[in-house]
Amino acid sequence: MRWAGDRQSENVEDRRGMGGPVMVGGGISTLVLLLLVWLLGGDPLALLQQINQQGPPPGQAGPLMPGGPQNGPGIDDRLKEFVAVVLADTEDVWRDQFRRLGRQYQDPKLILFSNATQSACGFAQSATGPFYCPEDHQVYLDTEFFRELDMRFHAPGDFAKAYVIAHEVGHHVQNLLGWSNQVQAAQRRAGKTGANKLSVRLELQADYLAGVWAYHANRAKQILETGDVESAIAAATAIGDDRLQRESRGFVVPDSFTHGTSAQRVRWFRRGIETGDFKAAEKLFELDESEL
């Protein structure tokens, strides 16, 4: 993927290496625990020293302090530049597409973090994966997920990473146009299985929008190189519900799908990148289940 030297978005906030809430036994923050110790007559400073010496218990988020293996200034600067360029490309494409609709696009902010951070949608950890929070119009991304793409999901390449970012920005587009609210209202009227099926359509639509972005970005700047589309398809395949469930459980439960099968995710990303038809995105909700 060609990106070096292109415009970088100013809407990237890098929280990697910043101090944050330490979580201890059962998800209680250190601040709350220290306050309880003080109220009960204990020595909070002694407890804090003990926590720092022992580190967090297994399975809990550790302190977000400078100097960790993935933190600190100068670490992954090139990765940050890449993220900023991709975000800038999404800004250019969606500003133009919204203008054609007679609307004004509002740029989202993208938060880079390591281990854990706080969002308007709640406390986020690395295990959450990349996500979009409609409450603050921000995309949250622990860059360790990109290592997962390479090592665990076998989907290397810059364009696979760009697909992930563009998918989350696709959720921002859905939010701005009111599509997300419409789906959530319908989900409240549906049972659990029905709500899951609506969630699948929303996710497939975000895959489609990621493809639409790629179509227009490539048309404007020729960003795609040989093998790029294949790397994004590998990423979409790796994170299909059926693939993930089969790997983790050994079997699949279709009624529990919330993001779509590997084949569906690939199909809708392909449609987006092959057509670039933004206006067709809303039609996805009019299709029968067999057409997904």
Secondary structure, DSSP 8 states (H G I E B T S, - for coil): ---TTS---S-EEE-TT-----EEGGGEEHHHHHHHHHHTT--HHHHHHHHHHH---TTS-----TTSTT-STTTTHHHHHHHHHHHHHHHHHHHHHHHHTT------EEEEESSEEEETTEEEEGGG-SEEETTTTEEEEETHHHHHHHHTS---SHHHHHHHHHHHHHHHHHHHTTHHHHHHHHHHHS-HHHHHHHHHHHHHHHHHHHHHHHHHHHHHH----TTHHHHHHHHHHHT-HHHHHHHHHSS--GGG-SS--HHHHHHHHHHHHHH--GGGGGGGGGS-GGG-
